[in-house]
Amino acid sequence: MSSDPPRDPKDSAHDMLRLTEESLGELEAENASLRTQVDSLRQERVRLEEKLSSADVQMTNLVNLCVASHRLHETADRRALLDIIREIINNIVGSEELGIFELDAERSMLSLVHSMGIEPDRFQSIPLDQGVIGYTALTGERFVAGEGPGPRATGSESNLTACIPLRCGSRVWGVIAIFGLLPQKPTLKDGDRELFALLENQAGLVLAASETEPDGNRS
């Protein structure tokens, strides 16, 4: 009766090494696959977080617009309306430097009717052919600093951030000039531009209507 010759210990060690290397290769491949899945999950998480953040921003903007629109129609008192517009700009845009001007078409001038954080004496009356504020009233075109060349600014308008025409139908009732922003608000956001559009189309209407109200107070 024959028997197999004993295996060389070197062969057994070689086989074990080969099996170990194969196992290591399988583990490395599995590990690489898991890393790929983890990276994919991380990217998906980032995408979902960005989408959620964008949705939050849009919701905030929508709420701000609804609140602003509601507030503009709270009262027919002109002085109260001017205060409300100032508060909207303070709280939503983030500026405590602004002027609200009314157009005197017969004199081709803008008159300052409400202000905060600026020197009123420098802005009491502005000709329509002077600076960004006058140009905005003359053309009815909104101005935002850094967006396009824009008209030539005067010395008093050096830190002008935005200028918003206030429309009443086809005519311009006046202008809101926004100067510096608060330190925590370095630049305007998309929501600010949406608010500017709302003010442009609604604030002039309510202010013009307040002029005809028996109880409306002029500033």
C-alpha positions in Angstrom: 0.0 0.0 0.0 1.5 3.3 -1.2 1.2 6.6 0.6 1.7 10.2 -0.6 5.1 11.6 0.1 5.1 14.2 2.9 4.8 17.8 1.6 7.7 20.0 1.8 7.1 22.6 4.5 8.2 25.3 2.1 5.3 24.4 -0.2 2.8 24.6 2.6 4.2 28.0 3.6 4.0 29.2 0.0 0.4 28.1 -0.3 -0.5 29.9 2.9 1.2 33.0 1.7 -0.7 32.8 -1.6 -4.0 32.3 0.2 -3.2 35.2 2.5 -2.3 37.5 -0.4 -5.5 36.5 -2.1 -7.5 37.3 1.0 -5.7 40.6 1.4 -6.5 41.4 -2.3 -10.2 40.7 -1.7 -10.2 42.8 1.4 -8.5 45.7 -0.3 -11.0 45.5 -3.2 -13.8 45.4 -0.8 -12.3 48.3 1.2 -11.9 50.3 -2.0 -15.6 49.6 -2.9 -16.7 50.7 0.5 -14.6 53.9 0.3 -16.3 54.6 -3.0 -19.7 54.1 -1.5 -18.8 56.3 1.5 -17.6 59.1 -0.9 -20.8 58.8 -2.9 -22.9 59.0 0.3 -20.9 62.0 1.4 -21.5 63.8 -1.9 -25.2 63.0 -1.8 -25.3 64.3 1.8 -23.6 67.6 0.7 -26.0 67.8 -2.3 -29.1 67.3 0.0 -27.7 69.8 2.5 -27.2 72.4 -0.2 -30.7 71.7 -1.6 -32.2 72.1 1.9 -30.2 75.3 2.5 -31.4 76.7 -0.8 -35.0 75.8 0.1 -34.6 77.5 3.4 -33.3 80.6 1.7 -36.2 80.6 -0.7 -38.7 80.1 2.1 -37.1 83.0 4.1 -37.2 85.3 1.0 -40.8 84.4 0.4 -41.8 85.1 4.0 -39.9 88.4 3.9 -41.7 89.4 0.8 -45.1 88.4 2.2 -44.4 90.4 5.4 -43.2 93.4 3.5 -46.2 93.4 1.2 -48.6 93.0 4.1 -46.9 95.9 6.1 -47.1 98.2 3.1 -50.9 97.9 3.1 -51.4 98.2 6.9 -52.1 101.9 7.0 -53.0 104.9 4.8 -51.1 107.3 7.1 -48.2 108.7 5.1 -45.8 109.2 7.9 -46.5 105.6 9.2 -45.9 104.3 5.6 -42.5 106.0 5.4 -41.6 104.5 8.8 -42.7 101.1 7.6 -40.5 101.3 4.4 -37.5 102.3 6.6 -38.1 99.4 8.9 -38.4 97.0 6.0 -35.1 98.1 4.6 -33.5 98.1 8.1 -34.6 94.6 8.9 -34.5 92.8 5.6 -31.9 94.5 3.5 -29.7 95.4 6.5 -29.1 99.1 6.1 -29.4 102.0 8.5 -28.4 104.6 5.9 -31.2 105.6 3.5 -33.2 108.4 2.1 -36.7 108.4 0.6 -37.4 111.1 -2.0 -40.6 112.4 -3.6 -40.6 113.7 -7.2 -41.7 117.2 -7.9 -42.3 116.9 -11.6 -43.1 120.6 -12.1 -39.8 121.6 -10.6 -37.9 118.6 -12.0 -36.6 118.0 -8.5 -36.6 115.3 -5.9 -37.3 116.3 -2.3 -36.1 114.3 0.7 -39.2 113.2 2.7 -37.7 110.6 5.1 -34.2 109.6 6.0 -32.0 107.6 8.4 -28.2 107.6 9.0 -27.4 110.3 6.3 -26.9 114.0 6.5 -30.3 115.4 5.5 -28.9 118.8 4.5 -26.9 117.2 1.8 -29.9 115.6 0.1 -32.8 118.1 0.7 -33.4 118.6 -3.0 -31.8 116.8 -6.0 -32.2 117.8 -9.7 -33.3 115.1 -12.0 -30.2 115.5 -14.1 -27.8 115.1 -11.1 -26.2 111.9 -10.0 -27.5 108.4 -9.6 -30.6 109.4 -7.5 -31.8 112.0 -10.1 -31.1 109.6 -13.0 -33.1 106.8 -11.3 -36.1 109.2 -10.9 -35.7 110.5 -14.5 -35.5 107.1 -16.2 -37.3 104.8 -13.8 -34.4 102.4 -13.9 -33.3 100.6 -10.8 -29.6 101.0 -9.8 -27.5 98.5 -7.9 -23.8 99.2 -7.3 -21.5 96.9 -9.3 -24.2 95.9 -11.8 -23.4 97.6 -15.0 -21.7 101.0 -15.6 -24.5 103.1 -14.2 -24.7 106.9 -14.2 -21.9 109.1 -12.8 -22.3 109.4 -9.0 -21.9 112.7 -7.2 -19.7 113.1 -4.1 -22.6 112.6 -1.8 -23.4 109.2 -3.5 -19.9 107.7 -3.1 -21.2 104.8 -0.9 -24.6 104.4 -2.6 -25.6 100.7 -2.7 -28.9 100.8 -4.5 -31.4 103.2 -5.8 -35.0 102.1 -6.3 -37.7 104.0 -8.3 -41.1 104.0 -6.6 -43.7 103.6 -9.3 -47.3 104.6 -9.4 -48.7 103.2 -12.6 -46.7 104.6 -15.5 -45.2 107.4 -13.5 -42.4 107.5 -10.9 -43.6 108.8 -7.5 -40.1 109.0 -6.0 -36.9 107.1 -5.2 -35.4 105.1 -2.3 -31.7 105.5 -2.0 -29.9 102.9 0.1 -26.3 103.7 1.1 -24.1 101.6 3.4 -25.0 98.1 4.6 -24.5 96.7 8.1 -21.1 95.0 8.8 -22.7 91.6 8.9 -24.3 92.1 5.5 -21.3 92.7 3.1 -23.3 92.3 -0.1 -26.8 92.3 -1.4 -28.5 88.9 -1.9 -31.0 87.7 -4.5 -33.8 88.1 -1.9 -32.8 91.8 -1.6 -33.4 92.3 -5.3 -36.8 90.6 -5.1 -37.6 93.0 -2.3 -36.5 95.9 -4.4 -38.9 94.8 -7.1 -41.7 94.6 -4.6 -41.0 98.1 -3.2 -40.7 99.5 -6.8 -44.2 98.2 -7.7 -46.0 98.7 -4.4 -44.5 101.4 -2.2 -45.1 104.2 -4.8 -48.7 103.1 -5.1 -49.5 103.2 -1.4 -47.6 106.5 -0.9 -49.4 108.1 -3.7 -52.7 106.8 -2.3 -51.8 108.2 1.1 -51.6 111.7 -0.4 -55.4 111.6 -1.2 -56.5 110.1 2.1 -58.3 112.6 4.4 -56.3 111.4 7.4 -52.9 111.0 5.6 -50.1 113.0 7.1 -47.4 114.4 5.0 -43.9 114.4 6.4 
